[in-house]
Amino acid sequence: MKFVWSADVPSAHKYGQRTSCPHLTMAQRNSRCQDTAATKIKSTIHAGILRTLITLSLVLHCSHALAAPEFPRTMIWAWERPEDLSYMDPAKAGVACFARRYRLSGERIIRIERTQILRAPRTAKRIAVVRIEPLGKEEAALSLAQRQQLVKEIALIAKVPNVSGIQIDFDARITEREFYRALLQDLRNKLGTDYFISMTALASWCIADNWVNDLPVNEIVPMLFDMGADSKRIRGLIAAKQNCFSVPIQKLSLGISTKEPDIINMFKNGSATTLKNCQRVYIFSPKSWTRESYSGAISGVSF
C-alpha cells in the first residue's frame, strides 16, 4: 500500500529560512479504504497495521515519550488536505494532524488513511487525530470485537515516533455513548495513565450535558463552530458568562475556526477567565493554511 506523506522539515525559525512545499493537486490524493469484518484473518490485519505505522513514521519522525508532554498554548488542526506549516514557530504552536478515519457499519470497520503531505518543523509537537463515524444506514454493531480492534489500532498510532498524544473525534449519539466510554477506558488502560489522550466534543456536551466530565481523558475540546441550531444559545452564554462550561478547567481546551473569528472576541469580552485559564486553543481552517492565516490566527488567540 502506497501513501503520500512528507518527512519533517527543519524549523524555519531555527535556520532562518522557509522550507518550500511541493504543490500537490487533488488528483494526487489516493485515499485507500479497507473494509474489514471482525472475522478477517489476523495476519492480514497485522500486515495492514504495520504498513500504516511505517507510513505514519515518515511524517511524524522523532522520538516518542510516554510521559504526557507539554503542549504549546495553541494547536493548529491540519485536516485532510496538503498542508505546509514549515513556517510555524514550534514554541508558539503545535499540530493536531488528521491521521485516520474509521467508518463503522454493522461489524465492519472501514479505514481511510491520510494521504496528503504535511510539512512542519521537526520540533513541533504533534497530536494524531482519529475520526470515528457511522457509515450509511446500517447501524454499527458497537460490539466488543469492534471496540477491541479500534483500541488496538489507535494504540499503535499513538506509538508512532513523534506522536505525543492522540485526539479522538467522535460525535457519539446517546445510543453510542457507552461504547465510546468503554473505548476510551480501554485505550487508557492500553496506553497507561501518563499518555496524553484528548477528545473533541459537541459544545452542548460541555454546557448542559455533563456526561463527558468523568471520561478518562486529559483534555476535552468543545467545538465552537458549525454548531447548527445550538449556535445562538451557546454564543449568548459565552458572551454573558465568565465560564459557561461544566468541564473542569484543568481539562478544558477550546476548538475554534478561522471562519468564525468573532467567537474569540466573545470570550475576551464575556468569558475572559475561561480563555485565559483553559489549557489550550485548537484552531481549524476551512482552507489550507498560509503564513498569513496562521499568523492572524495565532495573534487572534493571544491574551
N, C-alpha and C positions, 0 to 999 in steps of 0.2 A: 504493500500500500504506500502510495507516494503522497506527501503533504507539502504544502508551500509555506514554510516558516523561515524566519530570519534568525541569524545569530545576533547577539547583542552588539552594541556599538560602544566605543569609549565615550565617557561623559564629555559633552561639548564644553561644559563648564570647567572640566579639569584640563582639557587640552587646548582650550581657547578657540575652537572652531566647530562648525556644524558638520555633521556627517550626513551626506545626502542619502536619500532612499530611492531605489529604482521604482519607476512608475509601474503599477500593475493595473490592468483593465479587469472588468468584471468577467471577461471571458477566461481569465486565468484562475478564476475561482473554481475549484474542483472538489466540491463537498462530497464526502463519501458517507454513506449510511450503511449501517449493519443492522439487520433485523434478526434478533437473537431470542429464541424461546428459552424458557428455563431449563429445558431438557437438552439443549445443544451440547455437543461433545466438549468436555472441559479443555482438552488440548487446543481446540480451535479458539476458544475464548482467551486462553492464556497467550497464544501467539498474537492475537489482535491487541491485547493489552500491552504486550512487550513492544510491539511496533509503535503504539501510541506514545509510550514512555520515551522511546528513543527520539521520536519526532518532537515531543514537547521539550526535550533536553536541548534541542538546537536553539530554541528561542529563550529558554529560561535557564541559562547556563551560569551556574555559580554553586557554591557550597550550600547545603541545606542544614538548617539549625532546628532542633526540636523545641527549644525554648521559644515561647511567644516573643516575637521581635518587637522592636519599637518602630511603629509606622509613622510616616510624616502626617502632619495635620490634614493634608489634602491628598485624596486619591483620585486619579483620573481613570474613568471607565474606558477601556479600549474594546469595542464590541466587534461584530462580525464584518469587518472590512479592513483593508490595508491601512495601517497607521504608522506614521513616522513621528515618534516622540523623542528623537535623538537630542533635541534641543532642551529638553526639560531639565530642571535642576533637581537632582535626587534628594537634596536637603530640604526641598520645599514640597515635593510631591512624589507619590509612588504610583504604580499602575495596577489596576484591577482588570485583569485581562480575561476576556471570554476564552475558555479552553474547550468546552464540550457542551453539547445539548443532548439531553435524554428525553425521548418521547415515549410515553407509556400507553400501550393499548392491549387489553387483556393481559396475558402473561409476557407479552413481547416487550423488549427494550430496544428501541431504535436509537442508534448513536449517530450524531452529526459532529464531526471534528472541526476544529478551527483550521482553515486552510489559507488564511490571509496573513501576509507578512506583518509583523510588529517589530519596530525598531525602537529601542530605548537604551539609556545608559546602563552599563554593566552593574553599577552600584544601586540602581533604582530598586526599591522594594516592590515585590510582585505578589499579588494575590490571584490565584486561579479561580475564575468564576465558572460555576457549573449550573446550567439551567435545566430544570425539570418541568415537564409539561405534558398534558394529555395529548393523544393523537386521535383525531376522528371521533366518531360517535360511540365506538366501543369503550366502555368503562375500563380503566386499568384494574387489574386484579388486586393490586396492593397486597400481594401475598408475601409470606416470609421469604420465599426463594427470590422474589423480585427485589425485595429490600436488601437481602444479603448480597446479591450481585451488585447492586448500586453502591453499597457501602464498600465493597471490595475494590471496585474500580475507582471510586472517588478517593479512597485512601491511597491508592497507588499514584494518582495525580498529585496528591499532597506531598508525596515523597520525591517528586521530580526535582532535580537540582535547581536552586534559586526560587522555588515556590516557598514563600514564607507564611502562607496561610491559604485557606480555602473559603470561598464565599458561595453559599447555596442560594439560588434564585428559584423559588417555587411558590407560586401563588395558590397555595393549597386551599381547596374548598373545605367546608365544615366536615364533610364526609372523609376528607383526606388528612385531617389534622393528626389523628392518632398514628397513621402511617408515617407522617412527617416527623412527629415527635420521636417515634421509635427509631427512625432512620438517623436522626441527629444524635440520639443517645448511643446507638451502635457505632456511629462514626466517632463520637467522643471516646468510647471505650477502645476503639481500634487505634486512634491516633494518640491517645493519652491526654492527661489533664493540662499539659503545658502547650499543646499545639493550638494555634490560633484558628478558630472557626467563626466565620461571620455568616449572617443571613440577611437577605433583603426582606422587606415586609411591606404589605399594604399599609398605607398611613392609618387606616381605620383600626388595624390591629393594635396600633401603639397609642391610641387615644381612648376609644370606647370599648375595646375588646382586649382583655388582658391575657389572653391565652399564651402569648409568646414570652411573657416575662420570666418564667422559670425554665425556659428551654436551655439545654446545656451548650450554650454558645458564648463566645467572648463579646460579641457585638451584634446589635440589631439595627438595621438601616431602613427606616421608613422611606418609601419612595415618594417624594413630594413633588411629583409632576405626573402629567397624564392621569389625574385622579378621578376623572369622569364625574359622576353625579355627586361625589363627596367633595369635590374641589372647593366650592363656595363655602361650605361649612367649615372645612379644615383650615382654609385660608383665613377665615374670620377668627378662628381660635388662635392661630399663630399670631395674628395682628393684635389680639386683645390680651393674651395671657403671657406671663413670664415663662411658664412651662406648661404646655398643654399635653405633654406626653406622659403616659403612665410607665413607660420603660425606665428602669433605674438609670440615672445619668451616667453611671460608670460603664453601662453597656450601650448607651445611645450614640449613634452616629446619624448623620443626615444625608439623604440622597437627593440631589437637585439636578436640574437640567439647564443648559445654556439657553434653551428656547423659552424658559420661564424665569428670567433673571430677577423679576420683581419679588420672588419668594424670599430672597436674601434680605432685601430691604424691609420686608415684613418682619423678619426675625430681628433685624437691627433696631427697628422702631418699636416692636411689641414684645418680642421674646428674646431680648439680647442676652439674657443669662443662659438660655438654652444654647444659643450659638456659641457663646464663649466657653461653656463648660462641657459641651458634648465632646466625644472622643475624637472624631474627625468628620470631614465632609467629603462625600463622593460626588463627582461631577460627571454627568453624561452629556454628550454632544450628539445631536441627530445627524451631524455631518462629520466628515473626517476632521480631526484636529489639525489646526495650523498653529504656527508660532504665535500669531496674533490672538486667535481664540483661546489658546492656552494661557497666554499672559493675562488676558482680560478675565478669564475665569479665576485664576489664582488671586489676582488683586481684588476681585469681587467678594471673595470669601474671607479676606484678611480682616482681622478685628483689632 
